[in-house]
Amino acid sequence: MPNYKILFLDIDGTILTPDNTIEDSTKNAISEMKKKNIEVVLATGRPIHEIKELGEELNISSFIGYNGALGIYEDETIFAEPMPVKDVKYILNVAKKHNHKLVLYTNKKNYLTDLDSDLVKTFLQQFHLRQNDIFSEDVIEGILGMTIITTGNNGEAHYEFADGIHLSQVNVEGMHHCYDVIRDKVNKGVGIQFLLTKLGIKRENSIAFGDGMNDKEMLSFAGEGFAMGNAHPDLFQHAKNRTTDVTDSGIFNGLKSLGLL
C-alpha cells in the first residue's frame, strides 16, 4: 500500500450533504486520517474567508479556495492568483447584457453585482455567504474567482472564452443554473500540485475526493482520485475510483477501500 500523506476534500456534495450537514462517518474518517499523520486539506470553489468555521469544526487549517486561486497551509498563504482584469471585465459586460448576476470573490469579501435579486439571495443562503458587498471597480484587481448566476436555459452559452477559461456547472441541487469560472492554469489540480511540491509529497501519496466538474483536474492529478456516487455524470471518467454518495459514507468508504480505515 502506498504511503499516503495528504488528503484533499471538496466541500459541497463531498463533505456537506444536501441539507448542509456532515455525516458522523465523515467526521470520524477525517479524525482517523489526522491520527495517522495524513494532512487534510479542504479544496473548494468557496471563498476561504467563509469556511474558517467549517475548518475549525473539522480541525483543518489548510485550504485551497476559489477553485485553486488561493492556497493556505496551516494558516499561512502560500500562493494567490487573481484573475486578469480583462477577463473580469468581459464577464461583467456579458452578464450585464443578459441580466445575469455575478458573485466575485476576493480574499476578504464576496462582491455581487446585485444584492436584491431572489436568485442571488438563494445562492447566498445555499452557500452560507455572509461577508457580502456590492461590486465596485476599485476591487477588480483582487478578484480570485467568480460565479455566474444565469437565467433561463443555456445561459452559459453567451460566454465565449479564448483558450484558458471555461465554465463549470455548480453540482448542487437547485444551483445548476450557476457556473464557476475556471482557469485552465488556475484550478484545484494546479493548486494541489503546488502544495505537494511545497511539502515534498509525491503525487502517488495523495488522495482526493470531489463531486463537481470543478474537481476534475484535482481528481485526475491525485494519486487516488475518488468521484462521489452523487458526482456529475461527466466526472467519473476523470477519477480513478468511484465511491458511494455523500449521504452514504462516501469519504469513509473510499478511504476504507484503500485500507486506511
C-alpha positions as CSV (number, residue, x, y, z in Angstrom):
1,M,0.0,0.0,0.0
2,P,1.3,3.5,-0.9
3,N,2.5,5.7,2.0
4,Y,-0.4,8.1,1.8
5,K,0.5,11.5,3.3
6,I,-2.2,14.0,2.2
7,L,-6.0,14.1,1.7
8,F,-7.8,16.8,-0.3
9,L,-11.5,17.1,0.2
10,D,-14.1,19.1,-1.7
11,I,-16.9,20.6,0.5
12,D,-20.3,20.8,-1.2
13,G,-21.6,17.4,-2.2
14,T,-18.5,15.7,-0.8
15,I,-18.2,16.7,2.9
16,L,-21.5,18.5,3.1
17,T,-24.8,16.6,2.4
18,P,-27.7,18.4,0.5
19,D,-29.1,19.5,3.9
20,N,-25.8,21.1,4.8
21,T,-24.8,18.6,7.5
22,I,-21.8,16.4,7.9
23,E,-22.2,12.7,8.4
24,D,-20.6,11.3,11.6
25,S,-18.8,8.8,9.4
26,T,-17.1,11.7,7.5
27,K,-16.1,13.4,10.7
28,N,-14.7,10.1,12.0
29,A,-12.8,9.4,8.8
30,I,-11.1,12.8,8.9
31,S,-10.2,12.4,12.5
32,E,-8.7,9.0,11.8
33,M,-6.6,10.4,8.9
34,K,-5.2,13.1,11.2
35,K,-4.3,10.4,13.8
36,K,-2.3,8.7,11.0
37,N,-0.5,11.9,10.4
38,I,-2.1,12.3,7.0
39,E,-2.5,16.0,6.1
40,V,-6.1,17.0,5.4
41,V,-6.8,20.0,3.1
42,L,-10.2,21.5,2.1
43,A,-10.2,22.1,-1.6
44,T,-13.2,24.1,-2.7
45,G,-14.7,26.7,-5.0
46,R,-15.9,28.6,-1.9
47,P,-14.0,31.6,-0.6
48,I,-11.7,30.7,2.2
49,H,-12.9,33.6,4.4
50,E,-16.3,31.9,4.5
51,I,-15.2,28.4,5.5
52,K,-13.0,29.0,8.5
53,E,-15.7,27.8,10.9
54,L,-16.0,24.6,9.0
55,G,-12.3,24.2,9.2
56,E,-12.4,24.7,12.9
57,E,-15.2,22.2,13.3
58,L,-13.1,19.6,11.5
59,N,-9.8,20.7,12.9
60,I,-8.4,21.7,9.5
61,S,-6.3,24.8,8.9
62,S,-5.1,24.2,5.3
63,F,-7.2,25.2,2.3
64,I,-7.2,25.6,-1.4
65,G,-10.0,28.0,-2.2
66,Y,-11.6,29.9,-5.1
67,N,-11.1,26.8,-7.3
68,G,-7.4,26.9,-6.9
69,A,-6.7,30.6,-6.9
70,L,-5.6,30.8,-3.2
71,G,-3.7,28.3,-1.1
72,I,-3.3,28.4,2.7
73,Y,-1.2,25.9,4.6
74,E,-1.6,25.9,8.3
75,D,-2.9,29.4,8.3
76,E,-0.1,30.8,6.0
77,T,-0.8,32.0,2.5
78,I,1.4,30.1,0.1
79,F,0.0,31.2,-3.3
80,A,-2.5,33.7,-4.7
81,E,-3.5,34.1,-8.4
82,P,-6.1,36.9,-9.1
83,M,-8.0,36.8,-12.4
84,P,-6.7,39.0,-15.2
85,V,-8.7,42.3,-15.2
86,K,-9.6,42.0,-18.9
87,D,-11.3,38.6,-18.2
88,V,-13.3,40.0,-15.3
89,K,-14.4,43.0,-17.4
90,Y,-15.5,40.7,-20.2
91,I,-17.7,38.6,-17.9
92,L,-19.1,41.7,-16.3
93,N,-20.2,43.1,-19.7
94,V,-21.8,39.8,-20.9
95,A,-23.6,39.3,-17.6
96,K,-25.0,42.9,-17.7
97,K,-26.2,42.4,-21.3
98,H,-28.1,39.2,-20.4
99,N,-29.2,40.2,-16.9
100,H,-27.1,37.5,-15.2
101,K,-25.9,38.1,-11.7
102,L,-22.3,37.7,-10.6
103,V,-20.5,36.8,-7.4
104,L,-16.9,38.0,-7.4
105,Y,-14.6,36.7,-4.7
106,T,-11.6,38.5,-3.1
107,N,-9.6,37.2,-0.2
108,K,-11.8,39.2,2.2
109,K,-15.3,39.6,0.8
110,N,-17.8,38.4,-1.7
111,Y,-18.8,41.2,-4.1
112,L,-22.1,41.0,-6.0
113,T,-23.5,42.8,-9.0
114,D,-27.0,42.7,-7.4
115,L,-27.8,42.1,-3.7
116,D,-31.6,42.3,-4.1
117,S,-32.3,39.6,-6.7
118,D,-34.1,36.5,-5.4
119,L,-31.6,34.3,-7.4
120,V,-28.8,36.0,-5.5
121,K,-30.4,35.7,-2.1
122,T,-31.0,32.0,-2.7
123,F,-27.4,31.5,-3.8
124,L,-26.0,33.3,-0.7
125,Q,-28.3,31.3,1.6
126,Q,-27.3,28.0,-0.1
127,F,-23.6,28.6,0.4
128,H,-23.8,30.5,3.6
129,L,-22.1,33.5,2.2
130,R,-22.2,36.3,4.8
131,Q,-19.4,38.8,4.1
132,N,-21.1,40.4,1.1
133,D,-21.0,43.8,-0.6
134,I,-21.9,45.4,-3.9
135,F,-19.2,45.2,-6.5
136,S,-17.3,48.3,-7.5
137,E,-14.4,48.8,-9.9
138,D,-11.9,49.5,-7.1
139,V,-11.7,45.8,-6.2
140,I,-11.3,44.5,-9.7
141,E,-7.6,43.7,-9.4
142,G,-8.1,41.4,-6.5
143,I,-10.8,39.1,-7.9
144,L,-9.7,35.5,-7.2
145,G,-12.7,33.8,-8.6
146,M,-16.2,34.3,-9.9
147,T,-19.6,32.5,-10.1
148,I,-22.2,33.4,-12.8
149,I,-25.8,33.1,-11.8
150,T,-27.6,32.7,-15.2
151,T,-31.3,32.9,-16.0
152,G,-33.3,30.6,-18.3
153,N,-31.8,27.7,-20.2
154,N,-28.3,27.6,-21.6
155,G,-27.3,30.9,-20.2
156,E,-23.7,29.8,-20.1
157,A,-23.7,29.7,-23.9
158,H,-23.5,33.5,-24.1
159,Y,-19.9,33.4,-22.8
160,E,-17.3,32.8,-25.4
161,F,-13.8,32.4,-24.0
162,A,-10.5,32.1,-25.7
163,D,-8.3,29.2,-24.6
164,G,-7.6,29.2,-20.9
165,I,-11.0,29.7,-19.3
166,H,-14.1,27.5,-19.1
167,L,-17.3,27.4,-17.1
168,S,-18.1,24.6,-14.6
169,Q,-21.7,24.0,-13.6
170,V,-22.3,24.0,-9.9
171,N,-23.2,20.5,-8.9
172,V,-25.7,21.3,-6.1
173,E,-29.4,20.6,-6.4
174,G,-31.2,23.9,-7.3
175,M,-28.0,25.6,-8.3
176,H,-27.5,24.1,-11.8
177,H,-28.1,27.5,-13.4
178,C,-24.9,28.7,-11.7
179,Y,-21.4,28.3,-13.2
180,D,-18.0,28.8,-11.6
181,V,-15.4,30.5,-13.8
182,I,-12.4,28.1,-14.0
183,R,-9.0,28.9,-15.4
184,D,-7.1,26.1,-17.1
185,K,-3.8,27.2,-15.3
186,V,-5.6,28.1,-12.0
187,N,-7.7,25.2,-10.8
188,K,-7.8,22.7,-7.9
189,G,-5.5,20.4,-9.8
190,V,-2.8,23.1,-10.2
191,G,-3.4,24.1,-6.5
192,I,-2.8,20.6,-5.1
193,Q,0.2,20.2,-7.3
194,F,1.7,23.4,-6.0
195,L,1.1,22.3,-2.4
196,L,2.5,18.8,-2.9
197,T,5.7,20.4,-4.4
198,K,6.0,22.7,-1.4
199,L,5.6,19.9,1.1
200,G,7.8,17.5,-0.8
201,I,5.0,14.9,-1.2
202,K,4.9,12.7,-4.2
203,R,1.8,12.6,-6.4
204,E,1.1,8.9,-5.7
205,N,1.0,9.6,-2.0
206,S,-2.1,11.9,-2.3
207,I,-5.8,11.2,-2.2
208,A,-8.7,13.5,-3.3
209,F,-12.5,13.4,-3.2
210,G,-14.9,15.5,-5.2
211,D,-18.3,15.6,-6.9
212,G,-18.3,18.5,-9.4
213,M,-16.7,19.3,-12.7
214,N,-14.5,21.8,-10.9
215,D,-12.9,18.8,-9.3
216,K,-11.9,17.0,-12.5
217,E,-8.3,18.4,-12.6
218,M,-7.8,17.6,-8.9
219,L,-9.1,14.0,-9.2
220,S,-7.1,13.5,-12.3
221,F,-3.8,14.6,-10.7
222,A,-4.1,12.9,-7.3
223,G,-2.6,9.5,-6.8
224,E,-6.0,8.2,-5.8
225,G,-8.9,10.4,-7.1
226,F,-12.4,9.5,-5.9
227,A,-15.6,10.7,-7.5
228,M,-18.5,10.6,-5.1
229,G,-21.5,8.5,-6.1
230,N,-23.6,11.6,-6.4
231,A,-21.0,13.3,-8.7
232,H,-21.7,15.0,-12.0
233,P,-22.0,12.2,-14.6
234,D,-19.1,13.6,-16.6
235,L,-16.8,13.5,-13.7
236,F,-16.4,9.7,-13.3
237,Q,-14.1,9.5,-16.4
238,H,-11.6,11.8,-14.7
239,A,-11.4,9.8,-11.4
240,K,-9.5,6.6,-10.8
241,N,-12.1,5.5,-8.2
242,R,-15.8,5.8,-7.5
243,T,-17.2,5.7,-4.0
244,T,-20.7,6.0,-2.5
245,D,-22.9,9.1,-2.2
246,V,-22.2,11.9,0.3
247,T,-25.3,10.7,2.2
248,D,-23.9,7.1,2.2
249,S,-20.5,7.5,3.9
250,G,-18.7,8.2,0.6
251,I,-15.5,9.5,2.1
252,F,-15.4,6.8,4.8
253,N,-16.0,4.1,2.2
254,G,-13.4,5.4,-0.2
255,L,-10.7,5.6,2.5
256,K,-11.7,2.1,3.7
257,S,-11.2,0.7,0.2
258,L,-7.6,2.0,0.4
259,G,-7.1,0.1,3.7
260,L,-6.9,3.3,5.7
261,L,-10.0,2.6,7.8
